[in-house]
Amino acid sequence: MPLPAMLLIAATLLPLAEWLVLLAMGRRLGTPLAGYAAAFFASAAFLSCGWALLVWINSSGGAFHAARWGKNVAPIHLAANWIPAGRSGMEVGLYLDSLSVAMCVSIAFVAMLAHFFALGSRRRNGRRPRVFESLALLTFAAMGLAVSPSLLQLLAFWIILTFASSVAVMCSRDDGGAEPNAQKAMIVQRIGTVAFLAGFAMIFARSPDMSLPRLWSALNPATGGGWLTAAGIALFVAAMTKAAQFPVQGWLMSAAEAPAPASGLFHTVATAAAGVFLLARLFPILTPSARLFIGIVGAVTVAATSLIALAQTDIRRALAANTSANLGLMMLAIGIGSWIGALFHLIAHAFCKAVLTLGSGAVVDATGGAADMAGYGGLWRKMPVTATTFAVAILGISGAGALGVGLSGYYSQGIILSRAADVAMLAARTGREGYWVLFGIAAGGIFLGAVALTRCWMLTFWGRPRDEAMHDRAREEPVMYWPLIVLVVMTALAGKWIGVRDLLDGSIRESQELIPAMGPTTDARGARRLGWPTDEPAESALAEHCLWGGCGLGILWGVLLYCRGPGLMNRFARVPPGSWLYAWLHNGMYFDDLYESVLVVPTLTAARAAAWVEEHLLVRPVDRALRVAARLRRRETRHRAEPLEHVNPDQPRPGHFQRF
């Protein structure tokens, strides 16, 4: 077996071993030892992934069973038949290409730093092994998803990730108050699992071989017809529920109460990112209609959640809404064919948003559990390192940069905007001007995201303290801020200096090398496959101007609005129609209330009615009938089984005539 494959298998199994150890011995180890053991496993997993990355990059075309592998050469495809079905059965195993390596390194890196952050974040109120268990399970499921070679294995780790997300949300409180949020996360993602199964069934009915490379080779989206579009949309619905896309974006904001280390994972490289990764793996079989649908939903999500983030007072909910907006931008990129842009932004967003979620967790921990930004203010004096790293992450995720030099978000969002402008110009030549709406929403989302994140920084760290008692007890600890420093360094380097773009380009070339070996590049009718995306267009001047303009104006607008605290916007929110707009956005456009009225209340009413019918028309009548039958049976038995010793033989029995 090739060395990178062995290392990534070990890195995937180490979080599973961590979870099993903590599950069996976590309470026995106690508060400090359980955390140290978990951090050891997470560090070992990252070192294993890093070693695999070095071997993969520096290999000049290794060979395994006469098959070459390596960066820009070919992937490693190791699979075994688990369930006999189709031509080669349901496969489980490992598919290793440059994308898998990049994802595993990102997941292990963020998970390791989240573990170290958790050592400090639970110091004051007692670290619970449950938090580290949820981190281990999230890491295992995310890494297993990244190396899956078949749709079946993707489904298996998809379900594990759903369970791990709900467990992570449950860790936020000990009084049971987190159960509704965990149930919401579970139900929404289980709906996505049903959609995944529907798409799986439709594809299995036409192509029983569920191996990803063979699906890429066997299914042609150019001539696939309506059934392939339906399958692609069903699988997108599954991805939509994981990535908290419109109209199910509310569960991620409700799950924001999860511990900061867990949020740092499922906002970045675990749960939320799984939806984008699934669509990236299935990109060669998505029909143009399915891609258009994905792009439209992504654009609507960008617009809606960017506005919702502006009205949140809980810092965690504001960051969760911004996560949905960035994931919507990735979905829009998938829809317009910017495969590299979507995955590049996925990795860049992971580093930036990990800083923001962990930084917000440090603030909440330092202020004694308060998450309402109305009570913050002036915390940069108490937490200078956290404030600085938070600001750099905002610049990174907003796309700060100019003249070809910037932070990671500058490069990834530049690719997406360039592709959106290129697609809009090509569509305009055929009379379809509507594609400019997608470009405008993408650019507007960057502006609104910069405003929302700057608002979070200004209300939290700038100005005078609005709660003196909270401000006085706030302090930051080195064990909590050094992971933020490391992540900020990665935010600066991920754009241009560590080769993320090269790995993504290499992943396309590796898969294209494998597909001819798995099957023909044209279908039975001779139609050429759409396959992997072509090279991204050169960055246009329009995209460049919109990017740095949206970033710069958004940050400037946020500073001007909140440089004196929330007073100006509070006055706007008190007077109609500003108060109506604020209430609408603050409550998430009332989608939760809509679902409560349309789905939850009728379902509970029907359940109560069914329970009443069962109790009063089935259970009670049957119970009464059984009681009457039992009573009659006892009477009959009592008469038949009268004891013989109480019978006088000289006394005639009733109906018996005595002889004289």
N, C-alpha and C positions, 0 to 999 in steps of 0.2 A: 504494500500500500504506500502511495506517495507520502512524504513527510508532511506537507501542508494538510492533507486529509486527516492524518493521524492527530495532528496538533489541534485542528478545529473540532474533531470528534471529542478529544479530551476537554477542550474548552467548553463544549456544549454540555458535557456530562458533569463537569465540576459544579455548576450551579445546582444541578439535580442532586448531587451528593451533598452539597451544602444544605439544601432543603430537607433532605432525609435526616441528616445529622441533627439539625435544629428541631425538626419535628419529633425526633426520638429523645434528644438530650438537651434541648434548649432550656427548659425550666431548671433542669438539674445543673446545667453549667452556670446559670445565674446571669445577672445583668452584664457584668463586664466581659466575662469569658465568651458568652454567646456572640457578642459583637465582634470580638477579636477573631474568633474562629470563622465567622462569616466574612470578615474582611480578608482573611488569609485565602479563603476559597476564591473570592472575587479577584484578588490580585493574581493568583495563579492562573485563573481563566484569561485575564488580560495579557499576562506574559506569554501564554500559549498562543493567543491570537496574534500578538505582536511578532512572535517568532515565525508563525505561519505567513504573515504579511511579508517579512523580510525574505523568506525562502521563495515565496511566490514571485516577488518583484525581481529578485536576482537570478532566478532560474532562466537558463537560456534554452528552454525547451526540453524538459525532462521527459522520460518515457515510462509508461506502466502498461504491461501486457501489449507492447508494440504500439501503444497509443501515446502520442506526445501531449504534453500539458505545460502550462505556464502562462504568464502574462503576455497578451497579444499573440498567443499560440493556439491554445485550445483549453477548454475546461476539463476538470476531473469529474467524471460521471460514474459513480459507484452505486449500483442498485441491485436489490434482490427481490424476487417475486414473493409477495406475502400472501395474496389471495389470487388463486387461479381465475383469470377473467380475460377475455379478449385474446389477442395474439401473444402478449407477453405477460399478462397479469398485472395486478396492482403492485406497484413498486414502492419500496421503502429503501432509504439509503442516504446518499449524499450527492449534491450537485455543487461543485466548487468552481466558481469563476471569480473574476476581479470584483464584481458586485458583491458576491457572498463574502469575500475576504474583507472588503471595505465595511460592509454592514456589521460583521462580527466584531471587527476591531472597534467600531464606534459604539456598539452595544456594550462590549466588555469594558471599554474605557469609561463611559458614563456610569455604568453599574459600579465599577470599582470606586470611583470618586463619590458616588451616592452612598456607598457603604461607609466610607471614611467620614462623610458628612453626618451620617446617622449616628456615629459614635458620639459626636458632640451634641447633636440636636436632642438626644434623649437623656442627657446627663442630669438635667434638673428634675424631670418628672419620671425618671426611671425608664431605661431602655427596655423594650419588650422584645423578646425573641420573635414575636409574631411579625414585627416590622421587617426583620431580616429574612424571615421565611417568605414574606411576600416579595421582597427584592430578589431572592434566589429564584422563586418560581417565575417571576416576570422575565428575568434574564434567561432562564432555561427555555421558556416558550419562545421568546424573541429570537434567540440564536438558532433554535431548532427550525423555526420558520425560515430563517435566512439561508439555511443549507438544504432545504427540502428539495428532492428531485422530482416530486410528483404532486399532482393535485390532491391525492389522498393524504399524503403526509402534511401538506399545507393545511388541510382541513383538521387533522388531528391536533396540530400545534395551535391552530386557530381556536379550537375549543379550550385547550389548556390556558391560552392567553385570556380568554373570557373569564374563566374561573379565577385566574391570578389577579385580574383587575378588580373583581369584586372583593377578593380577600384584602387587597391593598386598601380599598376604600373603607372596609370594616375596621382597619387598624387605627382609624383616626380618633375614635372615642371609645371609652370603656363602658359608658352608660347605655349603650344600645341606640344612641341617637343617630348613628351613621347607617343604620339598617335600611331606611328608605332610599338613601342615595346609592347604597350598594345594590339594592333590589332594582333600582332604575337602570344602573349600569348593566346589570346582568340581563334584564328583560330586553333592553334595546339591542344588546349584542347577541342575544339568543335569536332575536328576529333576524339579525344578519346571518346567523348560522343557518337558519331555515332557508334564506335566500341563497347561501352558499351551496346547500344541499340541492336546491332546485337547479342552479346552474351546473353543478356537478352531474346531476342526473341527465340533463339535456345533452351535455357533451359526451357522457358515457354512452348514451343511446346511439350516437353517431360515430364515436371513436372510442371503443372500449379500452384503448391503451391510454392510461392517465399519466404517463411520463411526460414531463414538461417538454423535453427536446422533441419527442415524437408528436406531441400536440402542435408545436410550432411548425413541424414539417408536414403534418397531415391536414391541418385545417387552414383554409385559405379565406381570409376575411373579405377579399375582393369578390368572391363568388359564393360565400357561405350561405347567403340567404337570410330570411327572417329568423330562423331558429338560432343561428349563431349570434345575431344581434340580441335576441331575447336572453340567451345564455350569458352574453357579456354584460347586459344590464343587470341580470340577477346577481352575478358576481360583483358588479359595482355596488349594488345595494348592500351586499355584505361588507365591502370595503367602506361604504358610506357610514355604516353604523359604527365601525371601529374608529374611523377618522372624525367622527362627530360632525358630519356634514348636514347641511340644511335638508330636511326640517327636523333632524334628530340631534341638533347641536347641544341641546340642553343638558344631556347626561354628563358631558365632560365638565361643565361648570358646576353641576351638583357634586361631582366626584372630586372637586378641587379641595375639599376638606381632608383628603387623604394626606398622610405624612409627607413632608417635603421630599425626602429621598425617593419614595414611591412615585410621587408626582413627577419628579425629575426623570423617571424612567418612562412612565406611560404617556407623558406629554411629548417625549422626544423620540426614543428609539424602540419603544415596546408597543403598547396597545395602539396609540394613535398612528404611529408610523406603519403599522402592519397593513393598513388599508392601502396606502400608497405603494408599499412593496409588492402586495398582491397584484395590483394593476400593472406594475412594472414588469413582473414576471409573465403576465398574460398579455402584454402589449401586442405581440405579433399576431394574436388571434382576435383582437378587437376590431370589429367592423367600423367603417367610417361613421355609421349612424350611432353606434354605441359610444364612440369617442366624442361625437358632438354632444350627446346627452351628458357624458361625464364632464365635458368642458362647461356646459351650461349650469349644471348643478354646482360645480366648483366656483363659477363666477357669482352665482346667487349667494353661496356661502361666504365668499369674500366680502360682498357688500353688506350682508346682514350681520355677520359676527363682528366686522370692523366697527359698525355703528353700535352694536350692543356693548362692546368693550369700553366705549366712551362713557357709559352711564353706570358702570359697576363701582361700588364703593369698597367691596372686598377685594384686596389685592390679588388673591388667589383666583377669584372668578374673572377678574379682568385679564389675567394672564391666560386663563383657560379659553376665554373668548378669542384672544389673539392667536392662540394655538390653532383653533378651528379655522380662523381666517388664513393662516399660513398653510395649513393643510388643504384648504380650498384652493389656494394659489397653486399648489402642487397638482391637485386634480385638474385644474384648468390647464396646466402645462401638459399633463397626460392627454387631455382632450385635443389639444392643438398639435400634438406630435412632438413636444419637447421632452423626450424621455430623459435625456441627460440633464436638462434644466430641472426637472422634477426631482430626480434623485440627488443632484448636486445640492439643491435647496433643502432636501430632506436631511442631509448630513450637516450642512451649514446651520440649519435651524436647530438641529439636535444640540450642538455645542452652545449656541446662543441661548436657547430656551432652557437648557440645563442650568446655566448661570442664573437666569431670571427666576426659575422655580426654586432652586436651592437658596438663592439670595432672599427671596420672599419668605422662605421657610426660616432663614436665619433671623429676619426681622420679626416674624411672628413669635419665634422662640425667645428672642431678646426682650420683647414687650410683654411677655407673660401670656401669650396665646391670643392677643388681640390682632385681628386681621382687617379691621375697618380703617381705611386710610383717613377717615375724618378725625381720628385721634392721633395720627402721626404728625410729622413735621419736625424738621431740624435734626433728623437722626444721623445726618452725615457727620456731625460732631462726635457722636457716640460710636458710629460704625463706619469709619472712613474707608476701609478696605472694601467692605460690602457695597458701599455707595459707589465707589470707583468702578468696581467690576460690573455692577449693575448698569452703570452708564455706558461702559464699553460694549456690553452685550446688546444694549438698545441700539447703539450705532451699528453694530454688526448685523443685527436682524433687520434693521431699517434700510440697509444697503448703502452705508456711508462709504464714499470713495469718489474719485474723479480721475480722468485721464489714464484709465487702465490700472490704477492702484487703489486698493481699498480693502476692507474687511471681507469676510467670507460671503455675507449676504449680498455684497455688491456684485460679485461674479455670478452667483447663482440666479439672482433676480434679473440681472442684465441679460442672461441667456433666455430667460422666460419672456421678458419684454421684447427682445429682438425677434424671437420666434412668433410672438403674438402679432407684432407689426408686420412681419413678413407674410404671415397667413392672411392678415386683413388686407394687405395690398394685393395679394394674388386673388383673393375672393372679390375684391372691388373691380378687378378687370373683367370679371364675369357678371357684374351687376349685383353682387351680393355684398351690400355695404354693412350688413348687420354684424360682421365679424369685428368691426371697429369697436363695437360695444364691449366685446371681451377684452380688447386691449385697454380701453378706458377704465373698465372695472379693475383690471390688474394694476394699472398705474394709480388709480384712486385708492385701492386697497393698501398700497405701499404708503401713501400719504396718511390715510386714517390710522394705519397701524403705528406709524411714527408718532402721531398725535397722542394716541391712547397710551403707548409705552412711556412717552415723555411725561404725560399726566401722572402716571404711576410714580415715576421718579420724583417729580416735583412735589407731589402731595406727601411722599414718604420721607424724603431726605432734605428738601429745601425748606427755607422759611423758619418761622418760629415754632417751637413746640406747642401743639394745641392741647396736649394733655401732659402737664408737668410731671405728674407721678409716673406715668408711663415712660416719659423721656428719661427721668432720673434712674430708673432701674434697668434701662437698656444698656447692653454691652455686647461686644462680639468676642468670640473665642477663636484662637488660631486654628484649632482642629476643624472649625466650620468654614473659615475663610480661605484656607490654602487650597482646597479643591476648587473654589471659585477662581483663584488666580491661575491655576493650571488650565481650567476650561477657557478662560479669557485668552490665554496664549494660543490655544487651539483655534479659538474664534478668529484670531488674527492670521494664523498660518494656514487654515483649511482652505482658504480661497485660492491661493496661488502656489504655496510653497511646499505642500506635502503631497501633491500629486493626486488629489481626488478626481479631478477632471480626466487625468490620464487613465486612472483605473476604470472609470465609467466608459470611456472610449474603448479601452481594451476589452471590457465585458461584451460589447457589441461585436467586436471582431472575433472574439473567442466563440461566441454562440454561432456566428455566421460560418465559422470553420467547422462546427459540429453538425449543423443542419444538413449539409450535403451528405454526410456520413449516415444520417438517420433517415433520409428520404429525399425525394426529388424536390427541386426548387420551384417546380410548376405543378399544378394539379392535373387531374386526368383530362381536362379540357384544354390544357396548354396555357391557362391563364397564369401570369406571373404573380407570385405572392407579394403582399405588402411588406411582410417581414418586419425587420428592425428599422428604426427611423434612420433617415439619411443624416449627414453631418448638419450640425446646427449652423444657422446663417451667421455671418459676421455681424458683430454688434453695430447696430445702426445708430446714427446721430439722434434720431427721435427717441429711441429707447434709452440712450445715455442721458439725454436731457430730462426725460420723464423720471428716470431713476434718481439722479441726484437732486432734481427739483422736488420730487415728492418727499424724499428723505429730508432735505434741508428745510423746505417749507413746513413739513409736518413737525419737525423738532422745534423750529422757531415758533410756530403757532402754539404748540403745547407750552413752551416757556412763557410766552406772552400771556396766555390765558390763566396760568396757574402760578406765576411768579409771586403773587401776593396771597397765595392760598386758594381755597375753593370758594371764596366769597363771591366772585363775579359769576361763576357758573351756578352757584346756589341761588343767586337772585334771579337768574334766567329760569331756573327750574321751579320757582315759586309762582310764576305768572303764566296763565294760559296764553297761547298754546304751548309754551315751553314746558310747562308742568305736565301736560298730556304726553308730549314727546318723550320727556325724561322718564315718566312712569312706564311708558310703553317699552322703551329700551332697557330700563333697569330691570324689568320683569321678563326680559328675554323675549319681547314681542308677544308675551302671553301664550307661548306655545305649550308650556307645561300646564297652564290652566285649560287650554283647548283640549289637550290630551286627557286631562282629568275629567272634563265634561263629556267628551265624545267617546272615550274609550274606557277609562277607569270606572267612572260612576255607573254607566250601563252594564259593564261587566260584573261589578260588585252587586248591582241590583239583580241581575239575572242569576248570579250565584246564590244570593240570599233567597230569591224566589224558588230556585231549584232545591235549596236546602229545606225550605218550608214544605214544598210538595213532597219531598222525600220523607220528612219527619211526620207530617200530618196525614198524608194519603197513602204512604207505603209502610213506614216503620211502625207507627203507632197502631194502625188497624191490624197489621200482621202480628204485632206483639200482643195485642188484646186477644186475638183469635187463638194464639198459642197458649196464652194464660188460661183461657176458658177450656181449651182442649186438655190442658194439663190438669186443671181442677176436676173435670169430668173423669179423666183417667184415674186420678187418685181416689175418687169416690167409688168407682167401679172396682178398683183393686182392693179397697178396704172391705167391700161387701164379699168379694170372692175369697179373700185370704183371711177370714175370721179365724182366730186361734182355736185349735181343737181342745186344748186343756181347759178352756172356759165352758165347754159344752157338757151338761149333765146327761149321762146316758139313760137315766131313769125318767127324765123329763121328755115328754114327746115333743118332737120338733113340729113347727107349724106345717099343717097339711098332712101330718102323719097320723094314721088311725091305729090306736093301740088295741091289741087282741085281749079278749076276756076269756 
